[in-house]
Amino acid sequence: MANDERPAVAFLGPEASYTHQAALSTFPPTTHSLSPCTTIADVFTAVQSGTAHRGVVPFENSSNGSVIFTFDLIGDLHGTHPDILVCGEAYVPVKHCLLGHSIPNAIPTTGRNVQFDAKFTNPLAVPRSDLSKITKLYSHPQAWGQCKAFLDTYLKGVERQDVSSTSRAAELVAADPFGGTAALSSHVAAKVFGLDVLAESINDHLGNTTRFLVIRRRDSALAPQEDKHKNDKQDKWKSLLTFTVDHAHPGALAKCLTVFEKYALNLTSINTRPSGVENWNYVFFVEFDGRKEDDEAQGNVNKALNDVSRICKACSWKGSWKSRLELSTSAV
Amino acid sequence: MANDERPAVAFLGPEASYTHQAALSTFPPTTHSLSPCTTIADVFTAVQSGTAHRGVVPFENSSNGSVIFTFDLIGDLHGTHPDILVCGEAYVPVKHCLLGHSIPNAIPTTGRNVQFDAKFTNPLAVPRSDLSKITKLYSHPQAWGQCKAFLDTYLKGVERQDVSSTSRAAELVAADPFGGTAALSSHVAAKVFGLDVLAESINDHLGNTTRFLVIRRRDSALAPQEDKHKNDKQDKWKSLLTFTVDHAHPGALAKCLTVFEKYALNLTSINTRPSGVENWNYVFFVEFDGRKEDDEAQGNVNKALNDVSRICKACSWKGSWKSRLELSTSAV
């Protein structure tokens, strides 16, 4: 198959980012053309416009919580991406490393006054190199909070510069000829940018995982792995719903959630974002076990959606997809 | 009263920050000693340890949503701030300005290809000075997203540097003798750091407001304005509750929320954060109209708390306080 015949998959770049890893785990590059985007909004635009067949975006991290940019784009407050539906998910274990230029024959840094906090589930990483010459660190803003114990022990007080991704952090360090900078980034990025791993698995918690969503256009045909009828009926499926409630109608949220109980649909998460219309009004994002059956109007998910739409305002189904959670649990 | 006898109020600094404005609006400096802290966690620690009588921290912004650091500290996942309760709130209108060094006698910059987006509720600000020499902008990460139209129109492509607060951004610009930098910051910061207002009210939305919480230690005596019995019985009070639910018990969340309906307690917001214990388990933060009556065990809030604690795990009341929302609405 020629390169330009492969379906395009847009992902939040740059290459070697965790989102790239999520895209690779879902769409083999032999059959898909993976294309990095600069922002999450660009991924949505590529899929909405049809430039890309699928998109891959980060959704939540097990330690840091929601990626609000993705929520706001799915909520589509401004009507710019009305045809986007979720059709898949992927879990990628986040194992941060300290990347930089190791100093030959130097004695690796040892931590002073190491008080390892019992709340952290990952033993404190031991540097492989001398870290005393590092004067500046680059990373994505979320990474600092995931590597507190290591940073407090070995790199306390060192200047931190936020950049757009952990992969971009590695790229900047690779471009620094003096070796005074280091990046909190991934093993894959070390390979891509030719950096040394100065310390490995520096995150506070084992099992730190980021969850990604695969998005499609509403009118796009489903691939076999996205289609319930071509999958094991025992597979677990998830659905996402957004809605707003009338603030003059106090019990509406509880009533909406009771609908899911009535139809035995297990809620797996609930999130809120500002509605963008009026201060202190919110869009609710409710995720639950179950799948909207396009061909079975009397399925439980369809019944629940009907009931919810009668209670709340602007109720919108945002897709159903096969759960990959079990895969990630065994992979972490 | 001597300075050191005034009760200390810790706030997220530096001076001239929006949190400082919130602290000033609640605690007059004639009767309180206001003390800036470097991080939100430092404010919690100052109050928990008794170093400060009260603390003031940002909680949510009407456009950008929750301040997750504050939620995680209130949730107290690691048991470091077990005695913190919320006892007040304050709303501060966020009116960003572009601060810098104006160029004498220069012709103010005019925007090219101005396509003002109808979704923005604040008319596009007009610069008072020439902005063409600005090569670098400083601000808090949340501010960029709040000033999209202005930045896209007049400062497209100019390098942006994230700093810890809008006030710190102004401080950095004040220290730049060459005048090639500018800050997205406040009127108050312009005065404090002696900068020129190059453009005023550059945020996309009118009424962009940040909500702050006042925190106290559980054993700290209530001031008259914090005490229901010294206030008008018609005043509206709010309460905050945190809890986790058993994931083996699907309907628990809906059941918890139904309790509030049963006792006619209007839910005003619901938020979730990772529980810190197990991946994809969450702490729920539920805010509702009503006040826990310490002396009336049979009040509706106490009854609801009792019911909820029987359904969910780790249920914890995090305080009750007088709503200031009406004040903010009229002030915006």
Boltz contact constraints between the chains, C-beta under 6 A:
constraints:
  - contact:
      token1: [A, 62]
      token2: [B, 274]
      max_distance: 6.0
  - contact:
      token1: [A, 62]
      token2: [B, 279]
      max_distance: 6.0
  - contact:
      token1: [A, 63]
      token2: [B, 274]
      max_distance: 6.0
  - contact:
      token1: [A, 65]
      token2: [B, 273]
      max_distance: 6.0
  - contact:
      token1: [A, 65]
      token2: [B, 274]
      max_distance: 6.0
  - contact:
      token1: [A, 78]
      token2: [B, 119]
      max_distance: 6.0
  - contact:
      token1: [A, 119]
      token2: [B, 78]
      max_distance: 6.0
  - contact:
      token1: [A, 162]
      token2: [B, 162]
      max_distance: 6.0
  - contact:
      token1: [A, 207]
      token2: [B, 279]
      max_distance: 6.0
  - contact:
      token1: [A, 209]
      token2: [B, 279]
      max_distance: 6.0
  - contact:
      token1: [A, 250]
      token2: [B, 266]
      max_distance: 6.0
  - contact:
      token1: [A, 251]
      token2: [B, 261]
      max_distance: 6.0
  - contact:
      token1: [A, 253]
      token2: [B, 267]
      max_distance: 6.0
  - contact:
      token1: [A, 254]
      token2: [B, 257]
      max_distance: 6.0
  - contact:
      token1: [A, 254]
      token2: [B, 258]
      max_distance: 6.0
  - contact:
      token1: [A, 254]
      token2: [B, 261]
      max_distance: 6.0
  - contact:
      token1: [A, 257]
      token2: [B, 254]
      max_distance: 6.0
  - contact:
      token1: [A, 257]
      token2: [B, 257]
      max_distance: 6.0
  - contact:
      token1: [A, 258]
      token2: [B, 254]
      max_distance: 6.0
  - contact:
      token1: [A, 261]
      token2: [B, 251]
      max_distance: 6.0
  - contact:
      token1: [A, 261]
      token2: [B, 254]
      max_distance: 6.0
  - contact:
      token1: [A, 266]
      token2: [B, 250]
      max_distance: 6.0
  - contact:
      token1: [A, 267]
      token2: [B, 253]
      max_distance: 6.0
  - contact:
      token1: [A, 273]
      token2: [B, 65]
      max_distance: 6.0
  - contact:
      token1: [A, 274]
      token2: [B, 63]
      max_distance: 6.0
  - contact:
      token1: [A, 274]
      token2: [B, 65]
      max_distance: 6.0
  - contact:
      token1: [A, 279]
      token2: [B, 62]
      max_distance: 6.0
  - contact:
      token1: [A, 279]
      token2: [B, 207]
      max_distance: 6.0
  - contact:
      token1: [A, 279]
      token2: [B, 209]
      max_distance: 6.0
